[in-house]
Amino acid sequence: MAVDTSATTRFGALPNGAMLSDNAAQPNQSKYTGALAAMMALHFMIGFLTCLNDILVPHLKSVFDLNYTQAALIQFTFFTAYFAMSIPAGKVIAGLGYKRAIVVGLGTSAVGALLFYPASLILAYPVFLAALFTLASGFTVLQVAVNPYAAVLGKPETASSRLTLTQAFNSLGTFIAPRVGGLFILSATVLTASQLVSMTEAERLAHRLAEAASVQTPYIVFAGVLCVLAAVIALLRLPVIASVEEKGAGSLREAWSVRRVRLGALGIFAYVGAEVAIGSFLISFITQPSIAGISEQSAAVFVSYYWGGAMVGRFIGSVLLRRTPPGVLLAAYAALAAMLVATAILSSGSLAMWALIAVGFCNSIMFPNIFTLGIDGVGKLTGYASSIITMAIVGGAVVPLVQGALADAFGLQRAFVLPIFCYVYIVYFALKGWKHE
């Protein structure tokens, strides 16, 4: 990994040696209020725009007449950017510093949002995917910088609680996004197969263009918001994270050799994969006649409850984690998530629907706890460990794609068995996998 070590640890530093350089040696929580607020705003936008993919999956599936596997390419493309761009993101941070890198990341994401406009005009699915990749590439820079940065803005012993709190605003974005997306993006009339057959080729094309055009205004607005946020961050005076180790210490290979880092990366892979897979297919699941049999636009409201559960769970979790060991709470939440998904598979109607929606609450504390347990005590290797774990967000690309293939082969409801395996692994990591050798 060709990244300057001092810069990497500077922006990836977490508890167990991390410190802030802001003319003060001791942490002062009130001093970091503005910086934490900025991190919360960034998490909100990342959550909001990431969750809109759950609306794009059924929307573009209808526009381009895709099967489940093809529609899952939306999430595959988006989350592949985290794997492909994590190391380049580290180079950007090393060269520019975290503040300028965040501005660059927001600008890159704004470009990705703007690309939705030409994609809808020429009705090209590959261009939509390119727009999503660009959007996620900017988010990758933000994730590599923001997560470890938020964790060090205070006392080391409350790092997990603090990161959970900041990520609650990520969940606030995911709670609002399905409602906004359902209102504006899924507002176009969905025609039945018989209606489409009765239309001429020109009429079908006009209808598809009208459906695709529903993304234009929302994503132009989002691009503007990202640019405004970039300007605000550029003007803020934020504390600087100082290097925790001597220059040139550690390496990517050395970080990879730490067992809990590897297992933590796999935990993030499993968590993000399961969460995104459930969110991606939740609308399709709810609209099935055996579940709720409602329209996609109506189902989008229930998706907001799924992500809203994660928001509530994170606010509650930030308090519980001050009294409960992170591994214990993580294991309990993951075990409950597995049982709820199993219930959704084996039942029908409202029980199946609400069981799957309730998994959102269980997902709430998983990312910050897996992240902090995975890098616990690695000291000088924290920066490299953070990069490795961030790359594992690619689980959001792989697991939904595999679940889409399972849905095509065995039916959508049965395909949800895949997230169960993900949650079972997280239980193992929480109870045993993260512990020091």
N, C-alpha and C positions, 0 to 999 in steps of 0.2 A: 504493500500500500504506500504509494509515493506521496505521503503527506507529511509536512513538517510536524514532528512529534510534539514540540512545545505548543504549537497552535492547536493541534488536535486535542491534547489533554486540557488545554485552556478552555475549549468550548465543549468538551465532553465530560468535564470533571463533575463528580458527584460526591456524596459523603465519603468519609474515611480519607481525609486529606485535602478535600477541595476547599477553596476559599475565594473570597471576592476581594478585588483590589478597588477600594473606594474610600481611601483615607481612613480605614477603620479595620482593626484586626478582628474584633468580635462581631458576630452576627447581630444585627439590629433589625428585627422584623418590620418595624414601622418604616424603616429607611427604604425598604424594598417594595413598599406598597404600589408605587407607580410602575415599577418593573413587572411585578406580579400581575397587575391589571393589564399591562400590554400583552403578557403571555396568555392571559385568559381570552383577550380579544382575538389573538391569533388562533388559539385552540377553537374558538367559536367558529371562525370562518373555515378552518380545515374540516371541522365536523359537519358544518352546513353543506359545503360543496361536495364532500365525500358522500354524504348520505343521499344527495340528489341522484347518485348513480342508481339507487334502488328504484327511483322513478324512471330513469332512462332505460333500465332493463326492459320492463314491459312496454314502454313507449316505442323504443326503437325496434323491439321485437315485432310490434304491430306494423310500424312504418315499412320495414324491410322484409317482413314475412319470414322471420328467423325461427329456427328451432331453439330449444333451451341451451344447447351447447354453443351455438353461434351467439346467442344473446349474452351468454356468460363471458364472452370476449371483452365485454365492456369492463367488467371488474378485473379480468385478467390483464388487460392493457393498462388500466389505471394502477394496479398494485405492482405490476412488473416494474414500473418506474422506480419504486422504492428500492428494488434489488439492483437495478441497472445504474441508478443515479446516486446511491448512497456514498460511494467513494468519490465521484466527482463533486458531490455536495461538500464532502470533507475538504477537498482542495479549495473550493470556493471560500469556505469558512476560514481555512488557513491563510488564504491570500488576502481576504478583505476584512476579516474580523466578523464576529457574530452579528453586529448591528447592520453593517452594510450587506452582509450575506442575507439577512432576513429581508431587507429591501429588495435585493435581487430576486429572492425566492418569490416574493409577492408579485413583482413585475412579471416574472416568468409565468406564474399562474394566471395573471391577467391576460397575457397573450393567449394562453390556452383557452380561456373563457371566450375571447373574441373569435377564435377559430370556429366556434359553433355556428357563427353566422354564415360564412361561406359553405360550411358542410351542409347546412340545411337548404341553401340555395341550389347547390348542384346535386343534392340528394345522394351523397356518397358516404356509405358506412365507414370505409377506411379513413376518411377525413375526420369523421366523428371520433374514431379511435385515436387518431393522431392528436386531436384536440385534448382528449382525455389524458394522453401520455404527457403532453406539455404541461397541462394543469397539475398533474401529479408530480412532475419533475420539480416544479416550484415548491410543492408541499414537502418534498423530500428534504430540500434544504432547510425548510422551517422545522421539520421534525428533528433532524440531526442537531440543530442548534437549540431549539426551544425546550425540548424535554429535559436534557441534562441541566440547562440553564435554570429552568424553574425549580428543579430539585435542590439547587444549592443556595437559593435565596432564603436562607434561614438556618435553623438548627439542623444538624445532620440527623438527629434521632427522629425528626418529624418529616423527613424527606418524602417518605411514602405517602403520608397523609397530605402533604402539600401538593405533590404531583397529582394525587387523586382529586384534590379540590380544583386545581387548574383545569384538569381534564373534565370536570363536571360541566364546564362551559363549552367544551367540545360536544358533550352530550346535549347541552341546551340547543346547539346548532343542529344536531341530528334530530332533535324533537320537533323543531320548527320546520326543517327542510321538507319533510314529506307533505305537510299541509300546503306549503307554498308551491312545491312541485306539482302536487295533485291539482291545485287550483289553476295553475297557469299552463303546465306542460301536458297534463292528462285531460285538459278541457275539450280537446277535439273529439268529435263524434267517432266512435269506433263502430265500424260496419261489420256485419256478419259475413260469413263466407258466401252465402247465397246472394247477398246484396252486391258483393264485389264481383261475383260471376256475371251478374246482370248488367254491369257497367261496361262501357267501352274502354279501350286501352287509354284514351285521352282522359276520360273521366277518372279512371283509377290513378293515373299519374297526378292529376290535379288534386285528388284527395290526399295522396301521399305527401305532396308538397305542402298542403295545408297543415297536415299533421306535423311534418318536420319543422314548419315555420314557428310552431308554438314554443320552441326553445330560444328563438332569436332574442326577444326582449329580455327575458330573465337573465340570460348569460351576458348580455351587454351591460345590464345593471350590475351584475356580479363583478364584471371586469372593472367597472368604475369604482365599486366599493373597495376592491383590492388595491387599486391605485391610490385611493384616498388613505387607506390604512398604511400603505408603504410610505406615503408622505408624512404621516403622523409619526411612525416609527423613526424615520430619518431625523425628525425634529426633537425627539425625546432624548433626554440625557439619562442613559442607562448605566448601571454599574458594570464594571469589566471583570470577567472571571480570570483570575490569575492562574498561572501554571502550578500544578500540584507536585510536579517532579522536575528533575533536572532535564535540560534539553537533550534530546536524543534517546531518552529512556524508553524501553519497551518496544514492542513490534506487534503487528497484526497477527503473525504466527504465534507469538507468545500468548496473546489474548485468547486465540482460538484453542490453545492447549489447556486452558482452564475449563474444567468439566462443567461447572455451573453456568459459564458463559455459553457454551454450546447447547446445554440443555435449556437454558433460558431463551436462546434464539429459537429453538424448536417450540418452546412454549408460546412465544409471540406468534410464530408461524401458525400454530394450532388455534390460538385465541382469535387472531384477526381473521383467519380463514373461516372459522365457524361463525363468527359474528357477521361477516360480510355475506357468507353463503345464505344464512337465515334471512338477513335483510333483503338480499337480492331476489329471493324466491317467495318472500312472504306475501306479496300482492297476488302472485299466481296461486299460492296455496289457499289464501282466503277466498278468492273468487271461484274456487272449485265448488260445484253443486253440493258435494258431500260435506263441505265445511261451512261456508256462509252464503255462497252463490250470489254475491253482490258485484257491483261494477268495480272497475279498476280505480276510478276516481274515489269512490266510497271506501275502498280497501286502503287507499293511501293514508286515510285518517288513522287507521289502526296501526299502520307502520310507524306513525309518529308516536304511538303509545309504546311500541317496542323500543324506540330510541329514547323516549321520555323516561322509561323505566331505568335505563342506564344513567340518565341524568340524576334522578332521585337517588339511585343506589350510590352514586359517587358522592353526593353531598352527605348521605348517611355514613358511607364508608370512611370519609375523611375524619369523622368523629370516632367511629368504632376502631379505626386503626391506631388511635392514640391509647387504646386500652387493650387491644387484641393483637397477638403476634400476626404479622402479615401472612405467613405460611398457613396458619390455621384458618384464617378468614378466607383466604384464597381457595383452599381445599373445600371448605363448606359451600362456597358459592359455585364452584365448578361441579361438584357432585349434584347439587340441586339443579343446575342447568342440564346435566345429562338426563336426570329423571324427568324433567319437564319436556325435553325433546322426545324422549321415549313415549311419554303420554300423548304427545301430538301425533306420533306415528300410529299408535295403537287405538286411538279414539277418533271421533268425528264431531262435526257440528261445533258449537260454541266451546266445548271443553278443549278440543284440539286447537282451535284458534287462540284461545286465551292462554293455553299452556305454552304455545310457541312465542306469543307476545311477551309472556312473563320472563322468558329467557333473557330479555334485554336488561332486566334488573340484575340478574346474576352476572352478566358481562361487565357490569359497572366498574368493579375494582380490579379487573384482571390485568389490563395493560400496565398501569403504574406499579402494581405489585410484582408482576413477572419481571418487569424492567429493573426495578430496584433490587430484587433478590438475585437476578442474573448478574448484576455488576457489583454485588456486595463484597466489599473488602478487596477489590482488585487493584486499588491504589493507582500506581503509575500507568496501568493498563486500561483505566476507565474509558479513555477516549476511544481506543480501538474496540473495546468491548461494546461501547455504545453504538459504534458503526455496525458491528456484526449483528447486534440485536435489531437495529433499525432496518437492516437489509432483510431480516426475516419477516417484515411486514408483507413480503411477497406472498405469504400465505393467503392473503386476500385475493390474489390472482389465481392461485392454483386450486384451492379447495372449492370455490364456486364453480370453476370449470369442470372439475371432476364430478361435483354434484349435478351439474347440468347434464353431463353424459349419463350419470346414473338415472336421472329423471327421464331422459329419452328412452333408456333401456328398460327400466323397471317401474316407472311412474314417479311422479313428483313426491308423493307422501313418503314412500319407502326410501327415497333418496336422502331423506333427512337423517338416516342412520349415520352418515359420515360425520356430522358435527358431534354426535355422541362419542365417537372415538377421540375426537379432538379434546373434549372436556375430560374424558377419562385420563388422558395424558397429563393434562394440567393438574389434576388431583395428585398424580404421582410426583410431578415437579414440586408442587407446593409442600408435600409431606416429606419428600426425600431428596429429589433431584438437585435442589439449590444448595443444600447443606455443604459446608466446606469439607474438602477432602481431609 
